[in-house]
């Protein structure tokens, strides 16, 4: 579904036979905790940041910011289980259409803790319902922002169950006290970190680049994030 890239003295490649190479990295994220959605992309031309393209999602033109391109959508504007066309073009040779497929709606079923959510010891099992059309899931623990360690725990899963490792709740053998948020996200494509993703994208088993369109290469993903649950570490 859905992104890469050469310099003269000013970093721009020119000359006979020169063909620019572009790279896109982006993700469209919908939160089921409120329903809003956001898309963030970066675009480079011959390895340099490039903001002279016009990028649209459907009929909506994305705005530029310090990092690249972005747009925030109100609740209901982006639906689960739907495909959205992304067009990237500039005034020269770049004009590419890509599809972002959004996974279906789903929810966390259970976190293996007592009703008061108080953590005692060991791994914490989590299971969730099926998201139609997804390529997989990410299970994440996000420690409280004031915690001495903010590493948490994130991992990819193919099935609708997983576990948060005990290490997520301790740092240097000291309990990371407070409320840890438990997230499950369904995704398609190749996820990348972005402001709308409330956890770090896992490194292990990360999907390969999934955009290869003549002069445009890179990574593109659709993601649906279920309403979070929690674990309280005393």
C-alpha positions, 0 to 999 in steps of 0.5 A: 500500500504504501516510499526514496532518493543523490548532490552538486555543490548545493546538495542538488543533483543535476546533469544528463539523465538525472531523475530525482528520487523521493521518499515518503514516510507517513501514517494516518491514525484514528483514535477510538477514544474520541474519534479524531484522526491525524495524518503526518508525513515527511517527504524528501527529494534526493535525501533532502527535506522537501516541502514543494509538493502538494499532498492531498488525502481525498480532497483535503490538502495537507498543511506543512509544518516544521517536520513535513506535512500534517492534517488533523481531522474532526471526529467522524471525518476518517472512518475505520475499515475505509480506503483513502487515496493519498496524492503526492505531486509537484510541478515537475515529474512527481505525481503519485497516487497511493492508498491508505487502508484503515483497519476495522474498529475493535476494542480491548477485551481484558487486561489480566488484573483485578477490577481495581487494576492494581499490579502485583507481579509478573507479565500482564496478559491483554486480549482484544477483539478482531480488527477487520482488514488489519495486517497486525497489532501493536500492544504497548505499555506507556508509563506515567510521564513523571516516571524515572524511566519512560521506556515502557514496552511495545511489541508487534502481534499477529493474534488478538492477545499478548502480554506486557513484560514485567520489565515495563513496570520496573526500572533498575529493580524499582517499581515505576509507580503510577498509572500505566496506559495500555494501548492496542493499535491495529495497523496496515502497511509499515507504521512510523512514529508520529505525534498521533501515535501515543507510544513508540513504534517497536523496532523488532519485527518492524515491517519493511518499506511498502512504497515503491512507485517509480521515483517515490519510495518509503513507508506508509501506514493506516492505524486505528488505536483502541480506547486504552486500558490501564495498569496501576503500579503502587 
